[in-house]
Amino acid sequence: MKILTMAALLVGLSYGAASAQTLPPDNDTKPAGQETSRAECLKNFMAADADGDGTISVSEAQSAPSVVPTDLGLSGPINQHEFVTACEMRIPKGG
């Protein structure tokens, strides 16, 4: 029984680590291309800008690939204006 409990625990820990890597950096963020407002674009920028310096470095972009607009790639530095402009290009316009 002890071995079974340990095996279940290890599987659970492995699953938790693996699933955490595929989630956006924050529950309030949406994957790139699914934003519906400028505010959501800004939330994604702030989530990706982990150190809060106003730019997304290469390592920050690589740590948050699900929120970085695909046309910017995962290369940095990416400033807020650049990020939001690329993000807003994908928001459907009403009409």
C-alpha positions as CSV (number, residue, x, y, z in Angstrom):
1,M,0.0,0.0,0.0
2,K,2.9,2.4,0.8
3,I,4.4,1.8,-2.7
4,L,1.0,2.5,-4.3
5,T,0.6,5.7,-2.4
6,M,4.1,6.9,-3.3
7,A,3.5,6.1,-7.0
8,A,0.3,8.1,-7.0
9,L,2.0,11.0,-5.3
10,L,4.8,11.0,-7.9
11,V,2.3,10.8,-10.8
12,G,0.4,13.7,-9.3
13,L,3.5,15.8,-8.8
14,S,4.7,15.1,-12.4
15,Y,1.3,16.0,-13.8
16,G,1.1,19.3,-11.9
17,A,4.5,20.4,-13.1
18,A,3.8,19.4,-16.7
19,S,0.4,21.2,-16.8
20,A,1.7,24.3,-15.2
21,Q,4.1,24.8,-18.1
22,T,1.2,25.0,-20.6
23,L,-1.0,27.5,-18.8
24,P,-0.8,31.2,-19.4
25,P,1.3,33.1,-16.8
26,D,-1.9,34.4,-15.0
27,N,-5.5,33.3,-14.8
28,D,-6.6,36.7,-16.0
29,T,-4.7,36.4,-19.3
30,K,-5.9,34.9,-22.5
31,P,-3.7,33.1,-25.1
32,A,-2.3,35.3,-27.8
33,G,-4.8,35.9,-30.5
34,Q,-7.8,35.4,-28.2
35,E,-7.8,38.9,-26.6
36,T,-10.9,41.0,-27.2
37,S,-9.8,44.3,-25.9
38,R,-6.8,46.6,-25.3
39,A,-7.1,45.9,-21.6
40,E,-6.6,42.2,-22.2
41,C,-3.5,43.0,-24.3
42,L,-2.1,45.1,-21.5
43,K,-2.8,42.3,-19.0
44,N,-0.9,39.9,-21.2
45,F,2.0,42.3,-21.5
46,M,2.2,42.8,-17.7
47,A,2.0,39.0,-17.2
48,A,4.9,38.4,-19.7
49,D,7.0,41.4,-18.2
50,A,8.0,39.4,-15.2
51,D,10.5,41.9,-13.8
52,G,8.2,44.9,-14.5
53,D,10.9,46.9,-16.4
54,G,8.6,47.8,-19.3
55,T,10.1,45.5,-21.8
56,I,9.9,41.7,-22.5
57,S,13.3,40.2,-22.7
58,V,14.1,37.0,-24.7
59,S,13.9,34.9,-21.5
60,E,10.6,36.5,-20.4
61,A,9.1,35.9,-23.9
62,Q,10.3,32.3,-23.8
63,S,8.7,31.9,-20.3
64,A,5.4,33.2,-21.5
65,P,5.0,32.0,-25.1
66,S,1.2,31.6,-24.9
67,V,0.6,35.3,-24.4
68,V,3.2,36.8,-26.8
69,P,1.7,37.7,-30.2
70,T,3.0,35.2,-32.7
71,D,4.1,37.9,-35.2
72,L,6.6,39.2,-32.6
73,G,8.1,35.8,-32.0
74,L,9.9,34.9,-28.9
75,S,12.8,37.4,-29.4
76,G,13.2,40.4,-27.3
77,P,13.3,43.0,-26.2
78,I,9.7,43.8,-26.9
79,N,8.4,47.1,-25.5
80,Q,4.8,47.7,-24.4
81,H,3.8,49.8,-27.5
82,E,5.1,47.1,-29.8
83,F,3.4,44.3,-27.9
84,V,0.0,46.1,-27.6
85,T,0.0,47.1,-31.3
86,A,0.7,43.6,-32.4
87,C,-2.0,42.3,-30.0
88,E,-4.6,44.8,-31.1
89,M,-4.1,43.9,-34.8
90,R,-5.7,40.5,-34.0
91,I,-8.8,41.9,-32.2
92,P,-11.9,41.6,-34.4
93,K,-13.3,45.0,-35.2
94,G,-17.1,45.5,-34.7
95,G,-19.1,46.4,-37.7
